[in-house]
């Protein structure tokens, strides 16, 4: 016979800590050793500029499922910033006894779902509750305008979940794990970036997009693209924006981006649900789609009206009919535009109800579906003057459509507008040869596809000349007095790191030569690539010796532009 048992060795600084450890172990045992896990790591990108840093991240964490409850428990994102790789700057949060640091620390921003989970968790750890946020809504873009040019910054974006109150499981948050190689290099996880904010190089032109075209479909709305990270945009690529609609609805509920360059179809992102153009959707290849989708189908007042050859002077107005079926619900021969054809003879008979009798009409209605064949539409007609055509302000035509159960229901009500049209006695009623076009605006839906072409960031050398003429190279700090504010400390060590001076407003492919006041060459620096406008110098000579204090001359040589000579001082 085999008996299975579990053994836990509990440790603690005192009896109280021991009891807490035992409670945690018991919770793990009760959950059948299924540990709570945080949502997947977001993939973070950064675009440093002149006095700002743009952060963008994907939405992969939002589809996370908890292994214990098997439910989607994603709740939000937190953003952290530090000047060191260990993220000591934000770690100012201690436990309730003020003993140990708890969690990653104080975030720059918190973006959480707008739901019933907000404020602080009911569960606490070491006397502290987890802060969920204030129902701000989820974002995928953050702009930090409190940075100092030249300073090294580490940014991290973490995703967190709700936790499980019933099992007393504290909310889980993505880790921030920056490591160092044996040779002193830094290994960053995909939710952490390192940046040096500074102005862009002379002649810089950011990546952009062109030819945004409504390639397929008939939906209406507004669409544009914001570009928070132009340096991620690829050159000469073609992208498509597509929409997804629920099975029972016409209107799109989500949108997706694909790279279709060269005939391939590569997914950039899926699950975008910001349909109010709030700028909260996912970012793909540095581009943030801003999409506004109207809430429901509406009459197109600009493109509806009597056709040019009609003689009637009536003004008709259309609104959605009151019905239990939503205007966006899918149904046969819907959505459709309509053509009301008038005559001096009876062409059709309306559908009667218990309150509105069926009457002959000197018009018929032709439905023109957005997809499919034309058909003759059913309608109700409330005729108060008995002339068998629409003519008075209290008369109306109600266009009917069958729902999925085959039941006719009203969708659009057409009536006479006496505010913008003539009075009854001055009206020319519609008759033979008069045709009224009713056009319906349909929100973006799964039939709609938009395409656009991208162009990457580059240096325009003609623009470089004009930019270089406006702003000449300079040194920061000048004079250098023992240290610079953006010098970084060594990894996991005490003391100071390398000294640092920056030559700014330096064009790409430029060469900077540093001389003593007597003309002796000290060091040669090259701006070999990248789009930022600076070259950093560690204040060591070409022989790897620390330079002496004094006055120095620097010479900037740029292909296609005049040379520039400046000076700076080092004071110890």
C-alpha positions as CSV (number, residue, x, y, z in Angstrom):
1,X,0.0,0.0,0.0
2,X,1.2,3.5,-0.9
3,X,0.4,6.5,1.3
4,X,1.2,10.0,0.1
5,X,2.0,12.8,2.4
6,X,3.4,16.4,2.1
7,X,6.1,17.8,4.3
8,X,6.8,21.5,4.7
9,X,9.8,23.0,6.6
10,X,8.6,26.4,7.9
11,X,11.1,29.1,8.9
12,X,10.5,32.6,10.4
13,X,12.4,35.3,12.3
14,X,10.0,34.8,15.2
15,X,6.9,32.8,16.1
16,X,4.6,35.2,14.4
17,X,6.5,35.0,11.1
18,X,6.5,31.2,11.5
19,X,2.7,31.1,11.8
20,X,2.4,33.2,8.6
21,X,4.7,30.9,6.7
22,X,2.6,27.9,7.8
23,X,-0.6,29.6,6.7
24,X,0.9,30.3,3.2
25,X,2.0,26.7,2.9
26,X,-1.4,25.5,3.9
27,X,-3.0,27.7,1.3
28,X,-0.7,26.2,-1.4
29,X,-1.7,22.7,-0.2
30,X,-5.4,23.5,-0.3
31,X,-5.0,24.8,-3.9
32,X,-3.5,21.5,-4.9
33,X,-0.1,23.2,-5.5
34,X,-1.4,25.5,-8.2
35,X,0.4,28.7,-7.6
36,X,-1.0,32.1,-8.4
37,X,1.0,33.6,-11.4
38,X,1.1,37.1,-12.7
39,X,-0.1,38.0,-16.2
40,X,2.5,37.6,-19.0
41,X,5.2,40.2,-19.3
42,X,4.2,43.1,-21.6
43,X,6.7,43.9,-24.4
44,X,7.9,47.5,-23.8
45,X,9.4,49.9,-26.3
46,X,10.7,53.5,-25.7
47,X,11.2,56.5,-27.9
48,X,13.5,59.1,-26.3
49,X,13.2,62.7,-27.4
50,X,14.1,66.2,-26.3
51,X,12.9,66.3,-22.7
52,X,10.5,63.4,-22.9
53,X,10.3,59.6,-23.3
54,X,7.4,57.9,-25.0
55,X,6.6,54.4,-23.7
56,X,4.5,51.9,-25.7
57,X,3.6,48.3,-24.9
58,X,1.5,45.5,-26.2
59,X,-1.8,44.0,-24.9
60,X,-0.6,40.4,-24.6
61,X,-1.1,40.4,-20.8
62,X,-4.8,41.2,-21.1
63,X,-5.7,37.6,-22.3
64,X,-4.1,36.0,-19.2
65,X,-6.0,33.2,-17.4
66,X,-5.4,32.3,-13.8
67,X,-4.3,28.7,-13.4
68,X,-6.3,28.3,-10.2
69,X,-9.7,29.7,-11.2
70,X,-9.3,29.4,-15.0
71,X,-10.7,32.9,-15.5
72,X,-9.3,36.0,-17.0
73,X,-8.1,38.0,-14.0
74,X,-6.0,40.7,-15.7
75,X,-6.6,44.1,-14.0
76,X,-4.1,46.7,-15.1
77,X,-0.6,48.0,-15.7
78,X,1.9,49.9,-13.5
79,X,4.8,52.0,-14.8
80,X,8.1,52.4,-13.0
81,X,11.2,54.5,-13.6
82,X,14.7,54.4,-12.1
83,X,18.2,55.7,-12.8
84,X,19.7,52.4,-11.8
85,X,19.2,48.9,-13.1
86,X,18.2,47.5,-9.7
87,X,15.2,49.9,-9.6
88,X,16.1,51.3,-6.2
89,X,14.7,54.8,-7.0
90,X,11.0,53.8,-6.7
91,X,11.5,51.4,-3.8
92,X,10.2,53.7,-1.1
93,X,7.3,51.5,0.1
94,X,8.0,49.5,3.3
95,X,5.8,47.1,5.2
96,X,3.6,48.2,8.0
97,X,6.4,47.8,10.5
98,X,8.8,49.9,8.4
99,X,11.2,46.9,8.2
100,X,11.5,45.6,4.6
101,X,10.8,47.0,1.1
102,X,7.6,45.6,-0.4
103,X,7.1,45.2,-4.1
104,X,8.6,47.2,-6.9
105,X,7.8,50.5,-5.1
106,X,6.0,53.6,-6.1
107,X,4.9,53.6,-9.8
108,X,4.9,56.6,-12.1
109,X,1.4,55.7,-13.3
110,X,-1.3,53.1,-12.8
111,X,-3.8,52.1,-15.6
112,X,-6.5,49.7,-14.6
113,X,-9.7,48.4,-16.1
114,X,-12.8,50.5,-15.6
115,X,-14.7,47.9,-13.6
116,X,-15.8,47.1,-10.0
117,X,-12.2,46.4,-8.9
118,X,-10.5,49.5,-7.8
119,X,-8.8,51.3,-4.8
120,X,-7.2,48.8,-2.3
121,X,-7.4,45.0,-2.1
122,X,-9.2,43.4,0.9
123,X,-6.2,41.1,1.3
124,X,-3.0,42.5,2.9
125,X,0.6,41.3,3.1
126,X,2.7,42.5,6.0
127,X,0.0,45.0,6.8
128,X,-0.1,46.5,3.3
129,X,-3.0,46.3,0.7
130,X,-2.4,46.1,-3.0
131,X,-3.5,49.3,-4.9
132,X,-5.6,48.4,-7.9
133,X,-6.0,51.9,-9.3
134,X,-8.9,54.3,-9.8
135,X,-10.7,52.9,-12.8
136,X,-8.8,55.1,-15.2
137,X,-9.1,52.6,-18.0
138,X,-6.3,50.6,-19.6
139,X,-3.7,52.4,-21.7
140,X,-0.8,51.2,-23.9
141,X,1.1,54.5,-24.1
142,X,2.7,56.8,-21.5
143,X,4.7,60.0,-22.1
144,X,7.2,61.0,-19.4
145,X,7.9,64.7,-19.6
146,X,9.9,64.9,-16.3
147,X,13.2,63.6,-17.6
148,X,16.6,65.3,-17.9
149,X,18.4,65.1,-21.2
150,X,21.4,62.9,-21.1
151,X,20.4,61.0,-17.9
152,X,20.2,57.2,-18.2
153,X,16.7,55.9,-17.3
154,X,15.3,52.4,-16.9
155,X,11.6,52.0,-17.4
156,X,9.5,48.9,-16.6
157,X,5.8,48.1,-17.3
158,X,4.3,45.4,-15.1
159,X,0.9,43.7,-15.5
160,X,-1.1,42.7,-12.4
161,X,-4.2,40.6,-11.7
162,X,-7.0,40.8,-9.2
163,X,-5.9,38.0,-6.8
164,X,-8.4,35.6,-5.3
165,X,-10.0,36.8,-2.1
166,X,-11.9,33.5,-1.4
167,X,-8.5,31.7,-1.2
168,X,-6.8,34.6,0.4
169,X,-4.4,35.0,-2.5
170,X,-2.7,38.4,-2.9
171,X,-2.8,40.0,-6.3
172,X,0.2,39.0,-8.5
173,X,2.4,41.5,-10.4
174,X,4.9,41.0,-13.2
175,X,8.5,40.9,-12.0
176,X,11.2,43.4,-12.8
177,X,14.3,41.3,-13.3
178,X,17.4,43.0,-14.7
179,X,20.6,40.9,-14.7
180,X,24.2,41.5,-15.4
181,X,26.6,39.3,-17.5
182,X,30.0,38.2,-16.2
183,X,31.6,40.9,-18.3
184,X,29.4,43.7,-16.9
185,X,26.7,43.9,-19.5
186,X,23.1,44.3,-18.7
187,X,20.4,41.8,-19.6
188,X,16.9,43.3,-19.8
189,X,13.6,41.4,-19.8
190,X,11.1,42.4,-22.4
191,X,9.2,44.6,-20.0
192,X,12.2,46.8,-19.2
193,X,14.0,49.3,-21.5
194,X,17.0,51.7,-21.0
195,X,17.0,55.1,-22.6
196,X,19.0,58.4,-22.8
197,X,16.6,61.2,-23.7
198,X,18.0,63.9,-25.9
199,X,17.1,65.9,-29.0
200,X,17.1,64.2,-32.4
201,X,20.1,64.7,-34.8
202,X,20.0,67.5,-37.3
203,X,18.1,66.5,-40.4
204,X,16.0,63.9,-38.6
205,X,12.7,63.0,-40.1
206,X,10.5,60.6,-38.1
207,X,8.8,57.5,-39.6
208,X,5.3,58.1,-40.8
209,X,2.5,56.5,-42.8
210,X,0.8,57.4,-46.1
211,X,-2.1,56.4,-48.3
212,X,-4.6,55.5,-45.5
213,X,-7.3,54.0,-47.8
214,X,-10.7,52.4,-47.1
215,X,-9.8,49.3,-49.1
216,X,-12.9,47.2,-48.5
217,X,-16.4,47.6,-46.9
218,X,-19.1,50.2,-46.5
219,X,-18.9,51.1,-42.8
220,X,-18.5,54.7,-41.6
221,X,-16.6,56.3,-38.8
222,X,-13.3,58.1,-38.3
223,X,-9.8,56.6,-38.4
224,X,-6.3,58.0,-38.2
225,X,-2.9,57.0,-36.7
226,X,-0.9,58.5,-33.9
227,X,2.9,57.8,-34.0
228,X,4.3,57.6,-30.4
229,X,7.4,55.7,-31.6
230,X,8.4,56.6,-35.2
231,X,11.7,54.8,-35.0
232,X,9.8,51.4,-34.9
233,X,8.1,52.0,-38.2
234,X,9.5,49.8,-41.0
235,X,10.3,51.1,-44.4
236,X,8.0,50.4,-47.4
237,X,5.7,48.1,-45.5
238,X,2.0,47.7,-46.1
239,X,-0.4,47.3,-43.2
240,X,-4.1,46.5,-42.9
241,X,-6.6,47.4,-40.1
242,X,-9.4,44.9,-39.9
243,X,-12.5,44.7,-37.7
244,X,-14.3,41.9,-35.8
245,X,-18.0,41.9,-35.1
246,X,-19.9,39.7,-32.6
247,X,-22.0,36.9,-34.1
248,X,-25.3,38.8,-33.4
249,X,-24.2,42.3,-34.2
250,X,-23.2,44.3,-37.3
251,X,-21.1,46.9,-35.4
252,X,-17.4,46.0,-34.8
253,X,-16.4,45.3,-31.3
254,X,-12.6,44.9,-31.8
255,X,-10.0,45.7,-34.5
256,X,-6.7,44.1,-35.5
257,X,-3.5,45.1,-37.4
258,X,-1.6,43.0,-39.9
259,X,1.6,43.4,-41.9
260,X,0.8,42.2,-45.4
261,X,4.1,43.2,-47.1
262,X,5.1,40.9,-49.9
263,X,1.9,38.8,-49.8
264,X,2.5,37.5,-46.3
265,X,0.1,38.1,-43.4
266,X,1.9,38.8,-40.1
267,X,-0.1,39.6,-37.1
268,X,0.9,42.9,-35.4
269,X,-1.8,42.9,-32.7
270,X,-5.3,41.7,-32.1
271,X,-8.0,42.6,-29.6
272,X,-8.0,46.4,-30.0
273,X,-11.2,47.6,-28.3
274,X,-10.8,51.4,-28.1
275,X,-13.6,52.3,-30.5
276,X,-14.0,55.9,-29.2
277,X,-10.5,57.1,-30.4
278,X,-9.4,57.8,-26.8
279,X,-5.8,56.7,-27.6
280,X,-6.1,53.6,-25.3
281,X,-5.7,50.9,-27.9
282,X,-2.7,48.7,-28.6
283,X,0.4,50.1,-30.4
284,X,1.8,48.2,-33.3
285,X,5.2,48.9,-34.9
286,X,5.2,52.3,-33.1
287,X,1.7,53.3,-34.5
288,X,-1.4,53.8,-32.4
289,X,-4.7,53.6,-34.4
290,X,-7.3,56.1,-33.4
291,X,-10.6,54.6,-34.4
292,X,-14.1,56.1,-33.8
293,X,-17.0,53.8,-34.5
294,X,-20.5,55.3,-34.3
295,X,-22.6,53.5,-31.7
296,X,-25.3,52.3,-34.1
297,X,-26.8,52.6,-37.6
298,X,-28.2,56.0,-38.4
299,X,-29.7,57.7,-41.4
300,X,-27.3,59.6,-43.6
301,X,-28.9,63.0,-43.7
302,X,-26.3,64.5,-46.1
303,X,-26.8,61.8,-48.8
304,X,-30.6,61.2,-48.4
305,X,-33.3,63.1,-50.2
306,X,-35.3,63.3,-53.5
307,X,-33.2,62.5,-56.6
308,X,-32.4,65.4,-58.9
309,X,-35.2,64.7,-61.4
310,X,-38.0,64.7,-58.8
311,X,-40.5,67.6,-58.6
312,X,-41.8,67.3,-55.1
313,X,-40.7,70.1,-52.7
314,X,-41.4,68.0,-49.5
315,X,-38.6,67.6,-47.0
316,X,-38.6,64.1,-45.5
317,X,-36.8,63.2,-42.2
318,X,-35.9,59.7,-41.0
319,X,-35.2,58.3,-37.5
320,X,-34.8,54.9,-36.1
321,X,-38.1,53.2,-35.1
322,X,-38.8,52.2,-31.5
323,X,-38.4,48.4,-31.4
324,X,-37.2,45.7,-29.0
325,X,-34.5,44.6,-31.5
326,X,-31.3,46.6,-31.3
327,X,-30.5,48.7,-34.4
328,X,-27.2,46.9,-34.8
329,X,-28.7,43.4,-34.7
330,X,-27.9,41.1,-37.7
331,X,-30.9,40.0,-39.7
332,X,-31.8,39.1,-43.3
333,X,-31.5,41.9,-45.9
334,X,-30.1,44.2,-43.3
335,X,-28.4,46.7,-43.3
336,X,-29.8,48.3,-46.5
337,X,-30.4,51.6,-48.3
338,X,-33.9,52.2,-49.6
339,X,-35.4,53.9,-52.7
340,X,-39.0,55.1,-52.3
341,X,-40.6,55.2,-55.8
342,X,-43.7,57.4,-56.1
343,X,-46.4,57.3,-58.8
344,X,-49.9,58.6,-59.5
345,X,-51.2,55.0,-59.4
346,X,-51.3,52.5,-56.5
347,X,-48.1,50.5,-56.5
348,X,-48.3,48.5,-53.2
349,X,-50.3,48.0,-50.0
350,X,-49.0,48.6,-46.5
351,X,-48.9,46.0,-43.7
352,X,-51.7,46.6,-41.2
353,X,-51.7,46.3,-37.4
354,X,-54.4,46.5,-34.8
355,X,-54.1,50.3,-34.7
356,X,-53.0,51.1,-38.2
357,X,-55.0,49.6,-41.0
358,X,-53.5,48.3,-44.3
359,X,-54.0,50.9,-47.0
360,X,-53.1,51.1,-50.7
361,X,-50.2,53.4,-51.5
362,X,-49.0,55.2,-54.5
363,X,-45.4,54.3,-53.8
364,X,-43.3,51.2,-53.2
365,X,-40.0,50.8,-51.4
366,X,-37.1,49.0,-52.9
367,X,-34.5,47.7,-50.4
368,X,-30.9,47.8,-51.6
369,X,-28.8,45.7,-49.1
370,X,-25.2,46.6,-48.6
371,X,-24.6,43.0,-49.6
372,X,-27.0,40.9,-51.8
373,X,-29.9,41.5,-54.2
374,X,-32.5,44.3,-54.2
375,X,-35.9,43.4,-52.9
376,X,-39.3,45.0,-52.4
377,X,-39.6,46.0,-48.7
378,X,-42.7,45.8,-46.5
379,X,-43.9,48.9,-44.7
380,X,-46.6,50.4,-42.6
381,X,-48.3,53.6,-43.8
382,X,-50.2,56.0,-41.6
383,X,-52.3,58.0,-44.1
384,X,-54.4,60.8,-42.4
385,X,-55.7,62.6,-45.4
386,X,-56.4,59.5,-47.5
387,X,-54.5,60.7,-50.6
388,X,-52.5,57.4,-50.6
389,X,-49.1,59.2,-50.5
390,X,-47.1,60.8,-47.8
391,X,-48.1,64.5,-47.5
392,X,-48.9,65.7,-43.9
393,X,-46.7,66.3,-40.9
394,X,-48.6,63.6,-38.9
395,X,-48.2,60.9,-41.5
396,X,-45.4,58.5,-41.6
397,X,-44.0,55.5,-43.5
398,X,-42.4,52.8,-41.3
399,X,-40.0,50.5,-43.1
400,X,-40.1,46.9,-41.8
401,X,-37.4,44.2,-41.7
402,X,-37.7,40.6,-40.6
403,X,-35.8,39.5,-37.6
404,X,-34.1,36.1,-37.4
405,X,-37.4,34.5,-36.3
406,X,-39.2,35.8,-39.4
407,X,-41.2,38.5,-37.5
408,X,-41.6,41.9,-39.2
409,X,-40.3,44.7,-37.1
410,X,-40.0,48.5,-37.9
411,X,-36.5,49.8,-38.5
412,X,-36.9,53.3,-40.0
413,X,-39.7,55.9,-39.7
414,X,-40.0,58.4,-42.6
415,X,-42.1,61.5,-42.0
416,X,-42.7,65.0,-43.3
417,X,-40.4,67.8,-42.0
418,X,-42.5,71.0,-41.8
419,X,-39.7,72.9,-40.0
420,X,-37.2,72.9,-43.0
421,X,-39.9,72.1,-45.6
422,X,-43.0,73.8,-46.9
423,X,-46.4,73.9,-45.2
424,X,-49.1,71.5,-46.2
425,X,-50.9,74.1,-48.4
426,X,-47.8,75.0,-50.3
427,X,-46.6,71.4,-50.7
428,X,-46.0,69.7,-54.0
429,X,-46.8,66.1,-53.2
430,X,-44.6,63.3,-54.6
431,X,-46.0,61.6,-57.7
432,X,-44.9,59.7,-60.8
433,X,-41.2,60.3,-61.5
434,X,-40.3,61.2,-58.0
435,X,-37.8,59.0,-56.2
436,X,-36.6,59.4,-52.6
437,X,-33.2,57.9,-51.7
438,X,-32.7,56.9,-48.1
439,X,-29.1,56.1,-47.3
440,X,-28.1,54.4,-44.0
441,X,-24.8,54.9,-42.3
442,X,-23.5,51.6,-41.0
443,X,-20.7,51.6,-38.3
444,X,-17.4,49.9,-39.2
445,X,-17.9,46.2,-39.2
446,X,-16.2,42.9,-40.2
447,X,-16.4,43.8,-43.9
448,X,-14.3,46.9,-43.5
449,X,-10.5,46.9,-44.2
450,X,-8.2,49.9,-44.2
451,X,-4.6,49.8,-45.6
452,X,-1.7,52.1,-45.4
453,X,2.0,52.3,-46.3
454,X,4.8,53.2,-44.0
455,X,8.2,54.9,-44.3
456,X,10.9,54.6,-41.6
457,X,12.8,57.4,-39.8
458,X,15.8,58.7,-41.7
459,X,18.3,61.6,-41.9
460,X,17.5,64.1,-44.6
461,X,20.9,65.5,-45.4
462,X,19.5,68.6,-47.1
463,X,17.5,69.3,-43.9
464,X,20.6,68.5,-41.9
465,X,22.4,71.5,-43.4
466,X,19.6,73.9,-42.5
467,X,19.2,72.5,-39.0
468,X,22.9,72.6,-38.5
469,X,23.0,76.3,-39.5
470,X,20.4,77.1,-36.8
471,X,21.9,75.2,-33.8
472,X,25.6,74.8,-33.5
473,X,27.4,72.0,-31.4
474,X,27.8,72.6,-27.7
475,X,29.1,70.7,-24.6
476,X,27.1,69.7,-21.5
477,X,28.1,70.4,-18.8
478,X,30.4,73.3,-19.6
479,X,32.4,73.9,-17.5
480,X,32.7,70.3,-16.1
481,X,33.2,70.8,-12.3
482,X,34.0,67.4,-10.8
483,X,30.9,65.6,-12.0
484,X,27.8,65.7,-14.2
485,X,24.3,65.1,-13.0
486,X,23.7,62.3,-15.5
487,X,26.8,60.3,-14.6
488,X,25.7,56.8,-13.7
489,X,26.9,54.6,-10.7
490,X,28.5,51.2,-11.4
491,X,26.4,48.1,-11.4
492,X,25.8,46.7,-7.9
493,X,28.7,48.7,-6.5
494,X,29.3,51.8,-4.4
495,X,31.3,54.8,-5.5
496,X,31.1,56.7,-8.8
497,X,31.1,55.4,-12.3
498,X,32.7,56.7,-15.4
499,X,32.8,60.5,-15.9
500,X,30.7,61.8,-18.8
501,X,30.6,64.8,-21.0
502,X,28.2,65.1,-23.9
503,X,28.7,66.9,-27.2
504,X,25.3,67.8,-28.4
505,X,23.7,69.0,-31.7
506,X,26.1,66.7,-33.5
507,X,25.0,65.6,-37.0
508,X,25.1,61.9,-38.0
509,X,28.4,60.8,-39.5
510,X,30.2,63.7,-37.9
511,X,33.7,63.4,-36.3
512,X,34.6,65.3,-33.1
513,X,38.2,65.8,-32.3
514,X,39.3,67.1,-28.9
515,X,42.5,69.1,-28.5
516,X,44.4,70.7,-25.6
517,X,44.9,74.5,-25.8
518,X,48.3,73.8,-27.2
519,X,46.9,71.8,-30.1
520,X,47.7,68.3,-28.9
521,X,45.0,65.7,-30.0
522,X,43.4,64.2,-26.9
523,X,40.6,62.0,-28.3
524,X,38.6,61.4,-31.5
525,X,34.9,60.5,-31.4
526,X,32.5,59.4,-34.2
527,X,28.8,59.7,-34.5
528,X,28.4,56.5,-36.5
529,X,24.6,55.9,-36.3
530,X,21.4,56.4,-34.5
531,X,19.1,59.4,-34.6
532,X,20.0,61.2,-31.5
533,X,22.2,64.3,-31.6
534,X,24.9,63.6,-29.0
535,X,28.2,61.8,-28.6
536,X,29.2,60.9,-25.0
537,X,32.8,61.1,-23.9
538,X,34.2,59.4,-20.8
539,X,36.9,62.0,-20.3
540,X,39.7,59.6,-21.1
541,X,42.4,60.3,-23.7
542,X,43.2,58.1,-26.7
543,X,45.7,56.4,-24.4
544,X,42.9,55.6,-21.9
545,X,44.2,58.1,-19.4
546,X,42.1,60.5,-17.4
547,X,42.4,64.0,-18.8
548,X,43.8,66.9,-16.7
549,X,41.7,69.9,-15.8
550,X,42.0,72.9,-18.1
551,X,40.7,74.5,-21.3
552,X,40.0,72.2,-24.3
553,X,39.2,72.8,-27.9
554,X,36.8,70.6,-29.9
555,X,36.5,70.5,-33.7
556,X,33.4,69.1,-35.4
557,X,33.8,67.8,-39.0
558,X,30.6,67.0,-40.8
559,X,30.4,65.8,-44.5
560,X,28.7,68.4,-46.6
561,X,28.7,71.1,-44.0
562,X,31.2,73.7,-42.6
563,X,33.4,72.7,-39.8
564,X,32.8,74.0,-36.3
565,X,35.2,74.8,-33.5
566,X,34.3,75.3,-29.9
567,X,35.8,75.2,-26.4
568,X,35.0,73.8,-23.0
569,X,36.6,73.7,-19.6
570,X,37.3,70.9,-17.0
571,X,37.5,71.9,-13.4
572,X,38.4,69.5,-10.6
